[in-house]
């Protein structure tokens, strides 16, 4: 057919053309064979209105209009949030904020301690390249079929149908909920670290700090209506991340120089090493991936694919340098005794450590908003929250609904404050499927008529490998959580 994306012919064709495609059992716009029945079409004999949705129709002419959904009835809804307004540089900062969040203070322990120097370095470099590749596949499908897929579930539903739409929706929100849980645990840990620097009475326990962190995240969520509204806060987050990363690097270097003797052996029994290694691999994929790339790409200006690739190149080049530095230097300085929160290891002036911890606390609040934005967008769109962010209705809605969502997040964070375990579980049950399994399979389905046999085999091998890794990592993460739950009480003061 040769229809170009963005033209009216994406949606309109003659009756004869539609019948020809129906006979073949294939539709180029959806670009896959229908499983149960063909794409729904309807004949508009007299389009006197001249418009269907936002597409203009030639009046008084018989045409066939493709509905805006595939054979399983997945439509692409409107959104209450702003889309298509941000530069690639701003989107690159959003991605870089995620990769250099306060989570980086735990990567020395969560990745290098279980893997050691050789496997850890190879793993980090491999995870960087593989993650860039997988995210690139998703980015290139953003306008697949002439439709802009502003949500991950929309893209999966367009390609596979309603069941995949629902499954992707569940996986993604589990992923984002657990990431946000981790951010609240991190923020609470940073707040407690500040308290311990000045007081040694153990009065302010971790669960209390987590509650304070959750409250502050709620205040920020109420004040920032959508992802594009972050604006200057992205610059603030960059400054904050540079503060705690720089402090961690400098103080770790000082400690490493003062104490040259350290142990780099991988701790644990032979059996436990197997599980911690698998968990570390899950942490590797967690470190570089958001699980919400289409939602971030939805904010970018045209041309969306070209600009998104620029943003990804920024993330996976300059953006990963601070994360690499703090991860390697932290492990070099403390070896297998590296803490799950690196600032707990460092020694130095109290005011410097306090500044770093406060920066990590504040950064977690901003970063959480990025990963909570798909849930906010879903709720705002569902309940028709549009117009001025300061309108009484909109403000009240954000207070009640976003506040309620973060209350649940905060409760889970205080109940099970095992940060490393949450990173492993998140990587296993959602980051692997969303970023690697689905990305390769969706691209395979969408482009299969343009891929040769070797490329198809490559994508299938990726699907199989990461599918097996996802299962193994989930088992390892659940075991770690079970072990830690026996070691510590619920609402533990770690």
Secondary structure, DSSP 8 states (H G I E B T S, - for coil): ----TTSGGGTEE-HHHHHHHHHHTEETTTTEE-SSS---EEEES--TT-EETTEE--TT--EEEE-SB-TT--B----SS--S-B-HHHHHHHHHHHHTSGGGGGHIIIIIHHHHHHHHHHHHHHHHHHHHHHHHHHHHTTTGGG----SHHHHHHHHH-HHHHHHHHHHHHHHHHHHHHHHHHHHHHHHHHHHHHH--S--S-HHHHHHHHHHHHHHHHHH--SGGGGTHHHHHHHHHHHHHHHHHHHHHHHHHHH---------S-HHHHHHHHHHHHHHHHHHH--S-HHHHHTTB-SSHHHHHHHHHHHHTTHHHHHHHHHHHHHHHHHGGG--SSGGGT--S-HHHHHHHHHHHHHHHHHHHHHHHHHHHHHHHHHTT--S-TTSHHHHHHIIIIIHHHHHHHHHHHHH---HHHHHHHHIIIIIIIIIIIHHHHHHHHHHGGG--HHHHHHHHHHHHHHHHHHHHHHHHHHHHHHHHHHHS-TT---
